[in-house]
């Protein structure tokens, strides 16, 4: 039940984000500036990281697309994985969970989670290009190391192998008895 609640919540948040992009709502993002540079406002300077939050009040189509690409890949990947997990749990509750079909589903989920590495790279590239539209003289982006996606994929593959071994042992036992 919790997976379905999270799936619905994530779906709603994603739909709201897509709607805001369609209606050209203001974009709130971060740009990186030279922390030592003089600012036009007296007494204001960037922190040592050089991060400054900005609002793009009237985003262009390119800015909306790039901003969407800074969020959408992981959002849609998360939706896909949650949908696969919900289907897997539903099938496991209604039938025998220790089947080759469960193993295939877990492996597919593991592969999907591992593609989070690509999603993070796409988001980083989009952030870099978006920063170019705001501060053309200084472009920068932060790309997180996708340990969470890799760990999730590894866990799914590990559980799939445990269930696969259990299926093989049960089949072996059925031939002995």
N, C-alpha and C positions, 0 to 999 in steps of 0.2 A: 504494500500500500504506500509506503514511504517513497518508493521509486516512482510510482505514478504521480504523487504529489510534487516531487521534485521535477519530473518531466513536464507536468502542466505549468508549474511556476517558471521553468526555464523557457518553455514555449511562449508563455505570455510576455516575459521580459524580452525575448528575441523579437516577437511580433511588434512590441512597442518600439524597440530600437529601429526596426525596419520602417515602421510608420513615420518615425521622426526623421529618418533620412529622406523618405519620399516627400514629406511636406516641407523640407528644407528648414527644419528647426535649427537654432544655433548649435554649433559644435563646440564642445569643451574638450580641449586637449592640452598637451604639454609640448613646449618647444625648449630647446636648449640654446642658451646665449652665452656670450663671453662674460664670465663672472666679474672680470676686472674692468669691463668697458663702462664708460660714463653713461648714465641714464638721463633721459630728458626731464625726469621728475626729481626734484631736490630731495635728498635723504633716502632714496630708494635704490636698492641694488639687488642683484641676484644672489642666491646663496652659493656656496662653494660648488655644488653639483651643477649649477647653471640651469636648473630646471625652472621654467616659468609657466604657470597655467595661463592659457589664453582662451578667449571665446571668439569664435568666428561667427559674427552676427548674420551675415548673408553669404553662406557658403556657395561656391560655384558647384557645378555638377561634378567636376573632377575632384574637388575637395570632399564632397559627399561620398563619392565612390571610394576614395582613398580612406576616408574615415570609416566607412563601412567595412573595408578590408582590414582595418586594424582591430575589428571586433568579431566579424562574422565567421571566419574560419573555425575558431575554437567554439563559438556558440553552436554552429551547425554540427560540428563534430560531437560535441557534448550531447546534443539532441539525438543524434544517431546512436550513440553508445547507450544512452539512457533508454531509448526505444528498444534496442537489442536486449538490454538487461531486463526490461519489463516483460518482453516476449519470452525470454529464457525462464524467468521466474514463474510466469504463468503456466508455461508448458511443464515445468518441473513439479509444480503443485498438482497438476491434473493427471500427469502420467508418471512414469518411472524417470527420475532425474539422472540415473546412471546409464545413459545410452550414448552411442556414437554421435547422435544428433546434438546432444548437450556439449560434447567435446568439440564438435565443429563450430557450434555457436560461440563457445568460449574462445576458441582460436580466432574466429572472425572478430570478436570484440577486442582481443589482444592486438590484432593487426590494425584495427581502427584506432585504438588508443595510441599505438606507435606512430601513426601518421600525424599525431599531434606535433611531432617535431617539424613536419612540413608546414603545418598551420601556424606555428610560432614564427617560422622563417618568413612566411607570407605576411604576417602581421607586422613584423619588424621592417620589412621592405616597404610596406604601405606607410608605416609611421615615418620612415625616412623621406619618402616622396611627399607626404603631407607636410612635413616640416619645411620642405623646399618651397611649398606654395605660400608659407607664412614668412619665413626668414631665408630668402634665397642665398644670402651670403654665408650662412652657417646652417648646414643641414646636419641633423643627428637623430638618432633613435636609440632606444633601449630595447634589447632583445633578451628576454629571460632564457635561461637554460631550462629546457623542457624536461626536467627530471620527473615531474609528476606524471606526465604522459608516458614516459618510458617505464616508470615503475608500475603504473596501472596496466600497461601492456604485458610486462613481465609477470605480474601477479595472475593475470588471466591465462597466460600460457602455462604457468605453473599449476594452477588449479585444473586446467584442461588435462594436463599430463597425469595428475593424481586421479582424476575421474576416469581417464582412459585406462590406467593401470587397474583400477577397481573393476571396470567393465571386463577387462581381459581375465582377471582373477575369477570373477563370477562366471564367465563363460567356461573357464577351465574347470571350475567346481561343478558346473552343470553336466559336463561330460563325464566326470568321475562318478557322480551319484547315479 
